[in-house]
C-alpha cells in the first residue's frame, strides 16, 4: 500500500521502495489530491491549479498522462486492465482513495483532533500519546515544494495552524498528567515564536506555577500583557486575567489532579524474567529446524531501541541443545577495528575449537589483528573464504547459531561478510541471525539488506509487548507490588517497550508510586538522568568519561583517565551496576546497559567538555593500550590537541583497516587526518591516500572533489612527483566516465601536462598513470589527445613489464576506443587481454572490470548470451572484492535485457531501482541522468514520449552541454504538441561525442529529425549512423536500446525518399532483432517492410 508524505520533503513509498512520482507538475497532481483529503477534485479544478493563469491547449491530455503515470507509480503490481484503487476516476475528476493512516497529513490532523477530544474528556495520558504522535509526523513545512501555488499555500497555512494547536494540546496533556516542568521548555519557545497566542501564555503560566515557579509564572503573564498591548493595543483576555488572579491568591484550583496509585505491601524477586515473544520464538525454532536439516538459514530481527532484540536472541540461544553458539556485536562508536563483530564471534569460537595452523594464519587479521600482506583485494577475498572454511568445518560437527547484534552500527566489512556467508554455507546446518534497529538503517545496511533478500530471510519485526505481557514484566521487575490499576496505567504509558517498562519499574522502586504516574519521556532521558543524579558525584564523573570512551570501556583505562585508584573506581562501577546503568561483560570491562544510557550521559556534556575528555582518554590509552591504534586515532582526532599524534595514529589505523579491506573505514581515517593542519608535503601525502581510499570505497565524487581541492597546494609546492601522486590517486577501474559527462576539466588536464613535462625519467610508473588520467579526462572529445595518451600509456606499461600498470593503461585505451563503429572489435580485444592479464596476475579489480567490459562489448556484438555470462561474473567479483563503483555500473544491464525481451514494465522497475541505488551513493555523478535517459528509451518504445517532458526539462537543465539532450527534450515537446518550442530547443543541439553513447545519441537525433521534418539533419544522421547498421542503437553502452539501428536507418531512408535503401535497412533490422531474440522488434521491422509493399525476406 502506498504511503504519501507532504509534511517536510514530499514523496511516496510502496513498502520500503520510494515511488517515482515524476516531474514537478506531475508531483503536484498527487499533492493537490492529498490536500483535498480524499474528496473529489474536478479535472477543471486540477488544470486550473496545475497551470495558474492560462493553461496550454493540451492541458487535459497532459493531466491524463500525469494521472496514468502516478497510477503506475502508486500501484506497481496492479494487473493490466484492472481499475485503479488508489488514484481513482470520480467523474468529473479524480480522487485519492487511501486509508487515513497512509498519508502523514491526514494522520497528523486526526491525531491532533484525538488529542483535543481526550483532553476534553479528562483523559490526559491518551491526549499526551495522541499529541506526541501527531507532532512526530511533522518533518517540516507542509507542501514546501509547491509553496508558490495558491492551493498549496492555503493548505500549508491550515496545517501550520494545526501544528501550533498540537503543541498546545501536548502541553495541556503534560499538565494533566502532572508533568508541568517538562512542559515549560517547549512552551517558552512556543510563546517566543508566536507571542500573540493567548492560550499558549496561559499554559506557560500554569506550567510554571505547578512547577513551583510562582514568580516566573507571574513574570510570563506580565510579558503576555506587554506583547498584547504593544502589538494589538488590547488587554489580555478573561482566561489570562483569571489565571493571574488565581496565582496571586494561590488558588487550590490550580493544583494538579493526582492519579490514584495503590501500593500493595510485599516484595517479589526480580530475576530478569523474560516474558512474551512466543510467536517470535516459535518462528526462530522453525528456522532452526530448517537449518538443522542442512540448509543455511538467515533470520533478520528488527525493532526499535529497547524493544528486546538482544534479549530475544539470547533467550532463543538458551533453548537450543546440541548447537554451537556465538555472538558478535557491532560497536556504536568509532575506534573498533574493522569487522569487529566477526572478530568477536570468531575469537569466542576459536577459543573452544582452534583452527588448524594454515587456517589460523589465514584468519589472523580477525583472530589476532595481524595485517595481511600482498594485494588488498585478493587478501580480502581470501580472508572471507577462510572465515567460510572455518565455519564450514565447525558446522560439519554440530549445528551453528551465529548472532550479529546491532547491525545498524556495523561497518562495511561486517556487512560484506554477512552478505557472502549464506551463499558459501548454503548446504550446512547454520542459522545466521542479524538484529538491528528498524528505524535507524544507514545506507550501507540498506544495501546489505537488499543483497540478503535473495537468500529469502525470515524477518521478525518486534512490536511492543501486549498489556498482559507488560504487566507480567512489571511485576517481575518491580520490588513493590502494584495493584491491577497501577499496572494498567504503566503498561499503557510505556507502550509495551520492555526497556521503558523496566526503567519505569526501577524508578517506582527508587522514588515511590508518584513516579510511576509520570510520563516516561521519549528516549527515557528523564528517567535515566534522574538515576544518574542519584549516584555519588565521583560515580557520575566516571560514567561520563565512560560515555565518551564508548559503549564499552576498560576499567584500567577509565581509572587512568579519571585519576582514580582501583578501589575507588570499583566503588563507582558498583554504584552504576546497582543502578542498572552498566553491566560487566567480562573481567576488567564495563558496558552501558543500553545505548540510551550512554546517549543520555553524552547529551549532558558540552562539546568543549567532550573534546577535553577525548584528549584525556587519548593520553590514558597511550599509557595503557599503546597498540590500540583504532581507539587512539578516534580519540586524538576528536580531541585535536596534538595533530601530530592524531595523524600518526590515524595512519596506523587506516593501514590496518586497508589490510582488512575496509576501504570505507580507511577513507574516513585518511580524510580526517588530511584535514588536520600540518606540513604541506605531509598533508598532500595524506591527501593522496585519502583520495585513493575514497575511490576504492566507491566514493568517487568525494575522491574527485578532494583531488580538486588538493590541486592548488600540489601545484604551488613545485614538486612534480608529489603533484603526480595527487593526480593519479583518483585513477580507479571504470567502464564509464568518472567526471561530469561531456565536460573536460581544463585545470586537471593542464596539471597533468605540467607533471608530465617535469617528471623525472625514472618515474615511469607515475608517467603511465598520468597518461591514463589524461586519456580518461579527454575521452570522447575532438582531436586525438585521449587516444594518443592512452596508446602511449599502454606502450610504456608494456616496456616496464608491470601487469598492474598495463591493466590501468588498457582501461584508458578501452575508453578511447569509440572513434568509429569498427572499434567494437578493438574493444573486445582490449577487454579480452585485460581479463587474461588480471586473472593471471592476481588483479581482482581489473578482472571484474574486464568482465563488465566484455559484457558491454558483447551487447554491441549482439551476443547476449555471452553478455549475460560476463555480467554475472562481473557482479560476483564486484561483490566479493568490495567494488561498489563497478557493482553499481554493472547493474544497469538487467534493464536492457528486459527491454530487448519486450518486458517494458520490468525494465522500468529495474532502471528505477538501479538508478536510485546508484544515486544514493557517491559512486557516480551521472546516475540520475542515465536513469532518465533509460526511462525515455522505454517511453519511446511504448509511444508515451509526451509523459517525459518534465524529465527531459530536468535533463536539459543538468546537461545543457550534452548535444543529445536537446534531441530528447525536442522529442518530448513535440509529443506534447509544442512543435515551435521543440524546434527552438533542437536548434541548440550540439555535436555528438565519440564515446559509448554515440550510437544511441545518433538514433535519438534521427528520431528528432523525423519528428520535426528536418531533411538536412536526417541525411547527416543517416550517413553517421550507417556504420552501426548491424548493431543495436544503444548497444555500445549496454544500458538502454531503442531498437536496431537499422530500423531507424530505414525510417530515415523512407523520409529521404530512398525506398530501396529503406527495405534493405528493415531487413537488416529484422536480422538484428532475430539475433538478439527480440520478437517485438522483429515484428516492428516486418510491419515496416509491409508498409513499403515489399516482402520481409
N, C-alpha and C positions, 0 to 999 in steps of 0.2 A: 504494500500500500504506500502511496506517495505521502511524503511529509513535507510541507511547504513552510518556509521561514520568511517573514518580512520584517521582523524585529532585528535590526542590525543588517548584516550582509544578506541580500536577497538570494534565495536558491531553493532547490528541492532535492530530496533524496528518495531513492527507491531502495528500501532496505538500507544497506551500507554504501550504495553506489550513488554518486552525485549525478543528477539528471542534467542532460544538455538542453538548456532552455533557449538556446539560440541567441540572436542579437538583441539589442536594447528594445526595439519596438515589439518584437515577439514576446520578450520577457514581460513587457508592460501589460500585455493581454492577460497573462496569468495573474499579475499583481492586481490589476483592476478587478478581476473576478473575485480575488480574495477579499478586496475591500468591500465588495458587495455582500459579504457574509453568507454566501451560498445562494443568494437570491438571483433571479434572472436579471441579466443586463442585455438590453436590446442591441442588435447589431449596429443600428444607427448611433446609439449612445457610445458604443465601443469605438466606432470610427471617429466620432467627434472627439473622444478623449485621447485617442492614439495620435490623431493629426490635428492639434489645436490650430484654429484658423481655417484654412481651406484644405480639404482632403484631396488627394490625387484622384484622377479619373478611375483608376483600377483599385481603389481602396477596398472595396468589398471582396475582390479576388485576393488581395493581399491578406485581409483578415481571415478568410477561409484557409489560406495557406498557413498562416500562423497557428490557427486552431488545429489544423491537421498535424503539424509538426509537434505541437505541445501534447497532443493526444498520444503520439508515439513515444514521446519522452516520459510522460506520466504513467503510461501503461505499456511498457515494452514487451510484455508477454501476452498481450491481448491477441487472440487468434484473428486472422484476417476476416474481414466482412462481418465482424460481430460488433454490436453497438458499444460506443464508449460508455464507461461507467463513472469516470471522474470528471472530465470536461465534457458536459453533455449539451446537446442541442435542445433548447427550450424555446420554441417559436414564440416571438420573433427574434430570438437571440441565443445566448449561451449562459450556462451556469456551472459553478464548480460544486460538485457533489462529493464532498469529503466529510468523514466524521469530524465532530468538533475538536477532537484531540489530535487531529492530524495537521492542523495549522496553528503556528505558535501564537498569532494574534488572537485567534478565536479562543485558544486555551487561556491566554492571558486575561482576556475580558471575562470569561466565565469564572476563573479563579478569583478575580477581583470582586465580582458580584457575590460569589460564595463567601468571601471573607466578610463582606458587609452584612450578609444575611446571618452568619454565625455571630458576629458582634452584636447585632440587634437582639439575638436570642440569648445573649449572655454566655455563649459558648466560646470562651477565649482561646482555648487550645486549638480547636478546629479553625477558628478565624486566623490564628497565627500560622498554622500549617498552610492554609489556603493563600494567605498574603505572601508568605515566603515563596511558595511555589509559583505564584504569579510573577513576582519580581525576578525569580530565577530564569524566567522565559525572556526577559528583556536583555538583549545583547547589543543594543544600540538603537539609535533613532529609527522609527518605522519608515519604510518606503524611501530610504535615503537616496537610493539610486534613481528615483523618479521625482525628486523634490521639486523640479521645475514644472511639473504637470499639476494643474489646478485640483483635479480629483485626488491626487496623492497628497498634496499639501493639506487638504481638508481632513482626510482620514488620518494622516500623521499627527495633526493637531489634536484630534479626538483621542488617539491612543496616548499621546504625551500627557494629556489631562488625566486620562485614566491611570497612568503610571503614578502621577502625583497622589491620586486618591489611594492607590495601592500602598504607597509609602506611609500615608497617614493611617490606613487601616492596619498595617503591620504594627505601627507604633501603638495604636489603640489596643491591639491584641496583646502586645507586650505588657501594657499597663494592666490589662485584665487578668493576666496570669502572674502578676507580681514581679515582673522583671523591669521595673521602672528605670533602673540605672542603665540597663542595656539599651533602652530606647533613646537615651539622651544624645549620644553622638550623632546618630542619623538625623534626629530632629534638629540639632544645631545646624548641621549642613543644609537640611531641607529649608529651614526658615531663612538662612542666609541667601540661598539661591532663589527663594520665592517669598519675599518678605510681605507680600500683600495677602497671603492665605491665613486668615484669622484662625481657622481650626488647627493649623499647624502650630501657631503660637500657643493656643490653648493646651494642646497636647504636650508641648515642651514645658510649659509652666507646671502642669500637673505632674509630669515625669520628674522634674527637678524637685518638686515638693516631696513626692513619695520617696525619692532617693535621699531624703534628709538634707536637701539643699534649699531651705526656705528662702534665704536671701537671694540666691541665684534665680529662684523662681520668680520672685517679685521684680528682679532686675530685667528678666526676659520679658515680663509683661510691660514694663516701662519702655523697653525698646520697641515692642509692638505698637504701643500708643504713639511713640515719636514717629515711627515709619508711617503709620496711617495718617497722622496729622500732616506730616510734611508732604507725602506723596498724593494724598487724596483730599486732605482738608476735612477729615471726618474723625470722630471719636471711635474707640473700639466698640464692637457690638455687645449685646447683652451677655453672651457666653463668657467673653473675656472679662467683662466688668464683674460678673458674678464670681468667677474664679478668683479674681484679685481679692474680693471681699472675704471669700471663704478662707483663703490663705492667711490673711491678716487676722481672721478670727480663729484660725486653726480648727476649722470645722471638722467634726468626726466623719462627715460625709465624704471627705477627701481620702480617707484611709482605704487601702485596697481590700477587697474581699479576699479572705484567706481560705484556700481549699481545705476541705476536711481530709485528714490523713490519720488513720488509726494505726498505732504500733502495738503489735501483739507480743507479749513478753516471751522470751525464749530465744534460742540460737540454733542454727544448723551449721553443719560443717561445710566450708567452702572448699571444694575439691576440683575446681576447674572442669565441672561437668560439661560434657559435650551434648547438646540437645539438637533435635531436629535433623534435617538433611537426609531423611530416609530415602526419598526418591533419588537424590544425587548419589548416595552410597550404593543404591541398587544399580544405577547406571554405571558407576565405576566398577562394581562387581561384574557386571555383564561384559564390560570392556576387558577386564582381567581374564575372564574365561576365554574370550576370543584370542587374547594374546597367548594364554597358556596353551592353546591349541596349535600354536606355531605360526601366528600371524602378527607381526609388529603392529601395534595399535596405538593411536595417538588420541589423547583427551586434552581439550583446552578448557580451562576453568577461568571464567571471568566474573568480576564482581567489584563493587565499589570498595573503597578503603574501609577496613573494619568489618567487612561482610563475612569473613571467616574462611577465606580461600586456603590459607595455610593450615588452619585447624582441620578443615575437611580432608586435605591430602594426608595430614599426619594421622588423623583418625582412620582413614581408609588403609593407610600403610600398616597400621596396627592390626587390622583384621586379616591380613594375608599370612598364610603359613607356607613354608617351603619356598619362599621367594627371597631373592637378594634385593635389598632396597638401598637407595642412595638419593641424597638431596643436594641441590645446589641453589644458591640464592644470589640474584643479581644485586650488587651494592647500589645504594641510592646516589652516592656522591662519587666524584672523581677520585683518583688515587689508586684504585684497584687495578691490577694487571688485566690486560685484555683477556676475554673468555674466562673470567674468574669463576662463574658458576660451574663451568665444566671442570676447571681445575679443582674446585672444592669437591665436586661429586666424584671425580676420578681418584682423588687422593684418598677419600674415605674407602672406596672400593679396593684400591691398591694396598691399603694397609692390611686387609684380610686376604686378598688374592693378588699378590705381587705379579706383575707381568714378567715374562722372560727377559733375559738381558737385551736381546735385539729389539724387542717391542718396547722395553723400558727406555732404551736410547732414543727410539723414535718418538716416544711420548714425553721426553724430557722437558720440552718447552711448557708443558702443562703440569707435569708432576714435580719438577724441580726448578722451574723458572730458568732453564738453561736455553739461551738463544740458539736458534738453528742457523747453520751456515748455508752458503750456496744461494741459488736463485730463490727469491722470496715466494714467487707464485708456485713454483714446484714444491718448495718446502711446505707451504700451506696445504697443498693438495695431499702431500704425503702424511702430514700431521693428522688431517681429517681421516685419511684411510687408516692410520694407526689407531685412532680412537674407535673407529668402527670395528677394526680387527679385534681389539681388546674386548670390547663389549660383546662381540660375536662369540668369542671364546667363553666368556662368562655365561652367556645365555645358553650355550651348549650343555652347561652343567645344571643350572637352575633358572627358572624364570626371573626376569629382571624388572623391577619397578624403578624408573628414573624420573625424579620430580625436579623440575626447574621452576623456582618461585620468583615472583616479582619481575616478570619478563618486560614490564613497562619500563624498567630501568636497564634492561640488558643492552650490551653493546653489539656492534655488527658481527663480531666474531662468534659470540654466543649464539646469535640467531642464525647465522650461516650454517653452523654445525647442526643446530636443531633442525633446519630445513633439509639437510642432507641425510641425516641418520635414518628416518623412516624408510627411505629407498634402499639404503645399504643393508638394513637389518630386516628387510621385509618378510623373510621366512623364519624369523627367530621369535621365541616367546619373550617379547619385550613390550612393556607398557610404558609409554612416554607420556608424562603429564606436565603440562605447562600452565602456569597460573599468572594472571595479570589483571590490572585494573582496567575494566572495560571503558571507563571514562577518561583514561589517560593513555591513549595509544599514540605514540610518536610515529613519524613516517617510517622509520626503519622497522618497527614492529608491524605496522600495517602491511609493509611489503612482505615480511616473513609470513604473516598470517595468510596473505594471498597465495604465497608459494606452498604453504602447508595444505591449502584447500584441496589440492589434487590427491592428497592422501585420505580424504574423506574423514576428518577427525570427528570424534564425539565432542559436542560442545555443551558445557554446563554454564549457565548464566545464573549466578547466585542472587536471589532476591532476599528481602527481609524475612525473618522468621515469622511464623504465624503468631497470633495473640497468645494461644495456649503454649507454644514453644517458648516465646519470650517470657511468659510467666514462669515456666519451669526453670529457665536460665536465671531469672532474677532471684527466685527462691534459693537456688543453689549458690549464687554468688554473694548474696547479701546475708550478713550476720544477724540483722534484725528481721524478725518475721513480719511480714506485711499481710494485711487483710486483702480480700479479693478486689475491693475498690481501688486501693492504692496500687496494686499490681496492674490493674487495667489502665490506670492513668499513666503509669510509667511506660508500659508496653506501647501504648498509643504514641506517647511523646517521642520514644526512641525509634519508631518506625520499623522495629524488628531488627535493627542493626545490632549484631551481637556485641560489638565493641562499645557502642553507645550504651547498651543496656548494662554491661558490666561496669562501665565508668560511672553510670548513674547509681548503681548499687554501692560502689565504693564511696561515692560522695555521700550517700544517705548514711552509711555506717560512720563516716567521719564527722558529719555535721548534723545528723538527725533528720527527722521526717520532713521538715520545712524545705530542705534542699531538694528533696525528691519532687516537690511541687513546682520547681522552677524549670524552665525550658533548658534543654541541653543545646547550646548553640551549634551552628554548622561547624564541623571540624572539632567539636567538643573542646574548643580552645579555652573557654572559661573554666570548664571542669579541670582541665589539665593545669592551667595557670594557678588555680586555687590550690591544687595538690602540691605543685612546686613551691608555692609561697609558704606552705606549712612546714617545709623542710628547714633545717638549720641553714644559716647563711653560707657556711662553707660547702654544704652539700649542693646548694643551688649553684654556686660558682663552678663546682666540678662538673655538674651536669651541663652547664652552658658551654664549658670548654669541650666536653664530650660531644655536644651537638655540633660544634664547629669541626671537630675531628671527623665526624661521620656517623653512620648508623651504628657501627661497631668501633670500639676503641680498646687499646691495650692499657691495662692498669698501670704498668710501669711508665708508659709514655704520659698518661694522664698525671701521674704523681709528679713526674719531672716538670711538666708544663704548669701544674698548679703550685709547685713548690711545697708539696705536702709529703710527710713521711708515710710509710706504708700503712701503719696502724690507722692514722687519721683518714687516709684515703679509703681504707676498708670500711671505716665507720660511715663515711658518706655514701659509699656504694650500698651498704646495708640499709641505710635510710631510703635510698632510691628503690631498693628491692622491696622493702616493706610497703612503700607507697605504690608499688605496682608500675613504676615508671621505667624500670630497667630489668633486664634478666642477665643471667650469666651463661652464655652459650658454650663456654669452655673455661678451663683454668686460666686465670690472668686476663680475662676479657670481659667486657661489659657491652651489652647491646640494649638499645631502647626497645621497650616492649612493643612499640608501634611507631611507624614513621611519623604519625601525627604528634606524638610526644616530642620528638625532635623538632618538628616544624614549629610547634608552639614555643619552644625554647628559643629557636632562632629568630622568630618574629619579635621577641622581646629584646633583641640586641640591635644596637645601632650599627650602621655599616662601618663606622670608624672602629667600634669595638670588635666587630667580626674580623676586620682586617688585621688589627693588632693581635688577636688570638691566633690567626693563621701564622703570623710570624713567631709567636711563642711555641706553637706546635711544631713548626719547621725546625726550630732550634732543638726542641726535645727529641724529635725524630733523628736529627743528626747525631745526637748523643746516644740514643737507644737503638735506632734502626737505620744505621748509615747506608745500608744496602737497599733500602726500600725506595728506589728512585721514583716510582709512580706516585707514592704518597708525598715524598719530598717535593717533587715537581708541582703537584697540586697545591700544596700549602705555600711554597715560595712564589708561585705565580699569583696566587690570590693575595699574598701579602705585598709583594712588590718592593720590599725594603732593601733587597740585595739582588739587583738584576743579574749580576754575575753568577751567583749561585742558582738563581731561577733558570738561567739559560743552561747551565751545566746539567742540572737535574732533568730539565725538560729534554735535553738532547739524549741523555741516557734512557729516559723513559720512552721517548719516541723511537729510538733504535730498538729497544726491547719490544715495543708494540709492532714495529715493522717485522721483527723476527717472528712474531706470532701472526703476521699477515693482517694485522689490524690497522689498515691504512687510514680509516676514518679517525681512530684514536690518535694515530701518529700525526695526521694532518692537523688536528686540533692543537696538539702539543707544539709542533713546529711553528704553527701560525702564532700562537700566543708568545712563544719565545722570540720570534722575529719582530713582534710588535713592541718589544721592550727596547729602551734606549741602549745604545752601545756603539762600539766602533763600526764604521760604515762597512768595512770589508767583512767583518764577522757577521754583521746583520744581513748583508747580501748573501753570505753563505747560508745562513739560516733561511733566508727568503727563498733561495733556490730549493732547499729541502722542503719547505712548506708548499711551494708550487708543485713540486713533483709528487709529494704525498697527496695533495688535494686532487691532482689529476688522476692518480691511481685509485683514489677513493670515489671517483666518479663525479667529483665536484668541479666539473670542467669550467663552468662560468666563473666560479670563485678563483680557480687557479689562473685563468686568463686575466682576471681583474688584478690579482696580486702581481702578476708579471708586469702588467701595465704600470702599476703604482711603483714598482721597484726600478723601472727602466731609467728614470732621470738620475737616480743616485748611481746606478751602474755606469751610465754614460759619463757622469761627472768624475767618477773615480779614475777613468782613463786606462783601466787595465782590460785589454781585450779578452783575456781568459775569463775574468770574473763576469764581464758583460756576456760572453758566450754562454757561460753556465746558467745565468739567469734566463737567457733567451731559450735555451734548449730544454730547460727543466719542464717546460709545458708540453713537450712532444709526447703524445700518447697514441696508442693504436686506435685507428678510426677508419670507418668506411665512408663517412660523410665529412663535410667541413666542420671544424670546431671553432669557427668565428662567425660573426654575423654574416649570414648568407648574402652573397652578391656584393660584398664590400672588400676593400683592401685597406689594411691598417698601414698607412704610409709611414708612421713612426716606427712600427716594428720592422718593416721592410728596410727602412733606412738604417736602423740599428744593426740589423743582420749584415747589411752591406759593409758597415763600418767595422764590425767584428771580423768579417771575412778578410777584409783588406789588411787588418793589423795582426791577425792571428799568427803565431809562430809556426814554422813549417812542421815542427814536431807534434803539433796538436791536431793530428789527422782525424782522430775520433770526433773531436769537437767540430771540425770542419764538416764532416759527414752530417752531423746532426743539424748544424747551422744551415747547410744547403737544403736539408729536408724541411726545416722550418720555412725557408724561403719558398720552396716548392709548394708547401701546403698553404701558405699565406696568399699565394698568387694563382692557385689552381683555378681554371675556368676563365681567367682574364685574357684580354687580347695580347698578342705577342707571344714570344717563346720563353719568357723568363721562368715560368714554372716548369715546363718540360725540360728546359736546359739544366736548371738547377737539380731536378730530380735525376737526370741522366748522369750528371757529374757526381752526385752523391752515390749512386749505385756503382759507378766505375771505381771511385775511391774506396768504397767499402770492400769491393772485391779485391783490390790491391792490398788492403790492410788485413784481409783474411779473418775479419771479426764477424761471426754469424749474426750476433745481435745488431751490430751496425748495419749489416746488409738487410736485415729484416726491417729496420727503421727506414732505410732508403727505399726499399721496394714498396713500402706503404705510400711514400711520397710519389713514387713513379706511377703507382696504380691510379692515384687521384688525378694525375695529369695525363691520363690515357683516354680522354673523351673527345679528342680533337675531331674525330670523324667516326662514322658508324663501323668502319673496318677494324677500329682498335678494340672492338669487342673481343677478338681473338687474342690480341696483345694482353688484355686484362686477364683473360683465362690463363695464359702462360705465366704471367706475373704471380697470380694467386696460387697457381699450382706449385711454382718454385717456392713461394713463401711457405706453403704448407709443409713441403718436404724439408725445408731448411729449419723451420720451427720445431717440427716433430723430431728431427734428427739431433737437435742441439738443446733440447730442454727449454724452449721458449714458449710457455703455455699461452701467454697473452697474444702472441703473434700467431700461434696455431689456431686459437679461437678466431682471431681476425681473418685468417686465411679461409677458414670455412665460411664465414659470413661473406667474404668477397667472392668465393666460388658460388655461393648461393645466389648472390646478386647477378653474377655473370651468367650463371645457368639459366636464370629467368630470361635474360636478354637472348640466350641461345635457344629458348623455347623448350629447354629440358627441365620441366617442372619436377620430375621425379628426383633427379639429381639435386635440384634446388632444395627440395624438402629434406633430403638426407643431410646436406651441408648445413641447412638452417638448424636442424635438430642437434647436430654435432656442435655447432657454434653456441647454441643456447646452453647446452650441457656444460661446455668448457667455461663459458662466462659465469655460470653459477658456481662451478667448482672452484674457480680461481678468484672469485670476488671481483668481477669486472663489470661494474654497473653500467658504464657507458656502452660497452659492446652488447650487454644484455638488453639495454633499452633500445638501441638502434636495430638489434636483430629481431625485435618483437613485431615489427610492422608487417612482416611477410604474411602473417596469418590472414590479415585483412585482404591482401592481394589474392590469396588463394580462394577466398570466398567470392571476390569479385569475378574472377575467371570462371568459377563454377555457377555464377548467377545467383548466389545466395547473398543478395544485397543487404538485407536486414542484418544478417550475421556479420557481414563485412562492416556495416556501420557500427555495430556494437563493439567489434574488435578495434576499429580505429579510435573510437571514443575512449575505450579502456586503455589502450596503449598510449594514446596521446596524453591522457590525464596522468597516467603513471609516470611518463617521461617528464611532463611539465611540473609535477610536484617536486621532482628532484632538481638538482642543478647540473645534470649531466649534459644538457644540450640546450642551446638557446633558441632553437627554431622549432621546437616540438609542436607548439600551438599552431604555427603556420603550416607545418606539414600535415597536421591533423585536419585542418580546414581545407587544404588542397585535396586531401584524400576524400573527404566528405563531398567536396564539389564534384570530384570524379564520379562518385556514386550518383549524385543528383543528375549529372549529365546522362548517365546510362538510364536512369529512371524517368527522364524527361521532366524533372522538377527543379530546373535551374532557377526559376523565379524565387524559390524559397531561400536562396543563398545570398540575396542582395546585401543583407546586413553583414553577414560573414565576409563577403567579398569586400565590403567597405572597410571592415577591420583589417583585412589583408593589405588593402591599398594603403592604409594609414601606417601599418607596421613595416611594410616592404615597398615603399614607393620607388626604390631604386631597382627593383626587380622587374624586368620588362614584361614577363608573362603575367604578372599580377594585373596589369591593365587589361589584358585579354580576358581574364576571369571576371573582373568587375564589369567589363563591357558586355559579356555574355549574360551576366545576371541582370543588368539593367535592361538589356534588350528583351529578355524574357518577361520582365515586368511591364513592358510596353513603353519604356522610356528610351526610345531609339536615339533621340537627339543627344541625351546625356551619354548614351553608350558611345556614340561617335566622338564626343568630346574626350571621353576617357581613353578610347582607342588611339586617339591622336598622340597621347603621351607615351604609348608603348615603346620601350627601348629595345636594345639588342638582346638577342637570346644567347645566353652563355654556352660555352663549350664545356659542359660538365654533365653530371649524372642526371640532370633534369632536362637536357636538351631535347630529346625525342618527345617527351611529354609536353614541353613548352611549345615546340613547333606544332604539335597536334592541336593544342588549345588555340594557338594563333590562327591556324587554318579554320577551325570551327568559328572563330570570331569573324574571319573574313567572309565565310559563308553566310553567317547571320546578318551581317551588315552590307552584303553585296559588294565587297571590296575586291575587284578583279585583280588589281595590281598586287595586293598582299597575297591573294590566293595563288597567283602564279609564282611569286617568290617562295612561298611556303612549299608549294608542290615540288619545286626544284630542291629545296633544302631537306625536305622530309623523304625524298625518293630513296636515298641510300638506306633508309631504315625500313624499307618495304617488307622485309621478311621478319620484322620484329614486332613486339607489342609497343604501342605508344605509351611509354612509361616503364617499359621493361628494364631500362638501364638502372633506374633507382630501386626497382623491385619493391615499391611501396604501393603505388596505385597505377592502374592502367585504364585508359578509356576505350580500349579495344585494339584490334590490329591496326598498325599504322597504315596498312594498305587500304583499310576501309575508309579512312579519312582521305587518303590519296584518291580513291575512287570518287568520293563526293566532290573533291576539288576538281577532278577531271571533268565530271559532269557539268559542274558550274562553268568551267572554262571551255565548254563545247568540244570536248575530246572524248567522244563515246567509246572509241576502240581502246584507248588507254584506260578508261574507267572500267571497262569489262575485265581487262587484264588485272587491274588492281583488285577488283572484287573477288576474282578467282584466287588471287594470292591471299586475300583476307580469309577466304574460306579455308585455304590450306593451313594458314597460321592458326585459325580457330580450332581446326580439327587436331592439329599437332598438340595444342595445349589442353585439349579436351573441353572446349567451351562451346556447348551446344547453342547457347543463346547468341553468341557472336557468329557462329556458323549460320544460324537462321537469318541473322541480320544481313550477312553477305549474300545469301541466296535470294532474299527479298529484293536487295538492290539490283541483282542481276535480272530478276523477273521484271523489275520496273524498266530496265533498259531493253527488255524484249529479247534477251539472249539466254541460252542455256547455261546452267551452272557449271557444266564440265566442258 
